[in-house]
């Protein structure tokens, strides 16, 4: 249609028009949404990394939209984006971003801060995001362990149900305490060394 339509189309003219550079002010059609805030990196590579990261987060139990928002934040060099930038990058509504941000903030996976250049809020992931995530999970598991052990006491430790709940409670408590100690240890190691230690061979 841009080259004459059904009645005036000429293949040679269309070919020559296609070879001309796009007019100033128009972006190439292949440029993905949100590619203006990717720190100069190839948007296709960033998109692939973010998509794979989000996919694995979804498998771990994070809801899809929350996983996509978190992956978008993790794949920026600055570790922060505004709501408008997330809307543009993910091609979703502001309401979807707001709901996802609320969930992630409640899970201690991001925080809000005021953009110094505007009145907009920025959503930020810190360097110790996974420490906070692990500790949040530990707190929940310890609560589950306490409920299990309380249930065992009420049902009676000699009953099959009571014994089962007591075993679950003890297991969750011990594993959670070990995980918390390990997370705190490695957080201190990373902070002291300034970079992750080399993995074992």
C-alpha positions in Angstrom: 0.0 0.0 0.0 2.9 2.3 0.6 4.1 1.8 -3.0 1.0 2.4 -5.0 -1.5 -0.1 -3.7 -3.3 -2.8 -5.8 -3.8 -0.6 -8.9 -0.5 1.3 -9.2 2.1 -1.1 -7.6 5.4 -1.3 -9.5 8.0 -3.8 -8.2 11.0 -1.8 -9.4 9.8 1.4 -7.7 9.0 -0.6 -4.5 12.5 -2.1 -4.6 14.2 1.2 -4.9 12.0 2.7 -2.1 13.0 -0.1 0.2 16.7 0.6 -0.3 16.3 4.2 0.9 17.2 4.9 4.5 14.2 5.6 6.9 13.1 9.2 7.3 14.5 11.1 10.2 12.4 10.7 13.3 11.2 7.2 12.5 12.6 4.2 14.3 13.4 0.9 12.4 10.5 -1.5 12.5 12.6 -4.1 14.1 13.6 -2.0 17.1 11.9 -3.6 20.1 9.9 -1.7 22.7 12.0 -0.2 25.5 15.3 -0.4 23.6 16.1 3.2 24.6 17.0 2.3 28.1 19.2 -0.8 27.6 22.5 1.0 28.3 23.6 0.7 24.7 23.5 -3.1 24.7 22.0 -5.3 21.9 18.3 -5.3 22.8 17.9 -8.8 21.4 20.5 -10.3 23.8 19.0 -8.4 26.7 15.6 -9.7 25.8 16.8 -13.3 25.6 18.6 -13.1 29.0 15.5 -11.5 30.6 13.1 -14.0 29.1 15.2 -17.0 30.3 15.7 -15.5 33.7 11.9 -14.8 34.1 11.1 -18.4 32.9 13.3 -19.9 35.6 11.8 -17.6 38.2 8.3 -18.7 37.2 9.3 -22.3 37.6 10.5 -21.5 41.1 7.0 -20.2 42.0 7.1 -16.4 41.3 4.0 -15.3 39.4 4.7 -14.6 35.7 4.3 -10.8 35.6 6.3 -10.4 38.8 9.0 -12.5 37.3 9.1 -10.5 34.1 9.4 -7.2 36.1 12.2 -8.6 38.3 14.0 -10.0 35.3 13.8 -6.6 33.5 15.3 -4.9 36.6 18.1 -7.4 36.9 19.2 -7.0 33.3 19.7 -3.3 33.5 23.2 -2.1 34.5 21.7 0.5 36.9 19.4 -2.1 38.5 16.5 0.3 38.4 13.6 1.4 36.1 10.6 3.7 36.4 7.1 2.5 35.9 7.0 4.1 32.4 10.2 2.3 31.4 8.8 -1.0 32.6 5.5 -0.4 30.7 7.5 0.4 27.5 9.8 -2.5 27.9 7.3 -5.2 28.8 4.4 -3.8 26.7 1.9 -4.1 29.6 -0.4 -1.7 31.4 0.7 0.5 34.2 -1.8 -1.3 36.5 0.0 -4.6 35.8 3.3 -3.0 36.7 1.9 -1.5 39.9 0.5 -4.9 41.0 3.8 -6.7 40.2 5.8 -4.0 42.0 3.6 -4.3 45.1 4.2 -8.0 45.2 7.9 -7.8 44.8 8.2 -5.0 47.4 6.3 -7.1 49.9 8.7 -10.0 49.2 11.7 -7.6 49.8 12.9 -8.2 46.2 12.9 -4.5 45.3 12.5 -1.0 46.9 11.2 2.3 45.7 13.2 5.5 45.5 12.5 9.0 44.0 14.1 9.7 40.7 16.5 12.7 41.2 15.7 14.0 37.7 11.9 13.8 37.9 9.0 13.2 40.2 8.7 9.6 39.1 9.4 6.7 41.4 12.2 4.3 40.5 12.1 0.6 41.4 15.4 -0.7 42.5 17.0 -4.1 43.0 19.9 -4.0 45.5 23.1 -6.1 45.4 21.9 -8.3 48.2 18.5 -9.1 46.6 19.0 -12.8 46.9 20.0 -12.6 50.6 16.8 -10.7 51.3 14.8 -13.3 49.3 16.4 -16.2 51.1 15.8 -14.6 54.5 12.2 -13.9 53.7 11.7 -17.6 52.7 13.4 -18.7 55.9 11.0 -16.6 58.0 8.0 -18.2 56.3 9.4 -21.7 56.7 10.1 -21.2 60.4 6.5 -20.1 60.8 5.4 -23.3 59.1 7.7 -25.3 61.3 6.2 -23.8 64.4 2.6 -24.4 63.2 3.5 -28.1 62.5 5.1 -28.6 65.9 2.1 -26.9 67.6 -0.2 -29.1 65.7 1.8 -32.2 66.8 1.5 -31.2 70.4 -2.3 -30.7 70.1 -2.8 -34.0 68.3 -0.4 -35.9 70.5 3.1 -36.9 69.6 2.3 -40.6 69.8 -0.3 -40.5 67.1 0.7 -41.0 63.4 -0.5 -37.5 62.5 1.3 -35.9 65.4 4.5 -37.8 64.7 4.3 -36.7 61.1 3.8 -33.1 61.9 6.6 -33.1 64.5 9.0 -34.6 62.0 8.1 -32.0 59.4 8.4 -29.2 61.9 11.9 -30.3 63.1 13.1 -30.8 59.5 11.9 -27.4 58.4 13.3 -25.6 61.4 16.8 -27.2 61.1 17.1 -26.7 57.4 15.8 -23.1 57.7 18.3 -22.3 60.5 21.2 -23.8 58.4 20.1 -21.8 55.3 20.0 -18.6 57.3 23.5 -19.1 58.7 24.8 -20.0 55.3 23.2 -16.9 53.7 24.6 -14.6 56.4 28.1 -16.2 56.0 28.2 -15.8 52.2 26.8 -12.3 52.4 29.7 -11.3 54.7 32.2 -13.0 52.3 30.9 -11.1 49.3 30.9 -7.8 51.2 34.5 -8.3 52.4 36.0 -9.4 49.1 34.0 -7.0 47.0 33.2 -9.8 44.5 31.9 -13.3 44.4 34.4 -16.0 45.3 35.4 -18.5 42.7 33.3 -21.6 42.7 34.9 -24.9 43.6 36.5 -26.8 40.8 
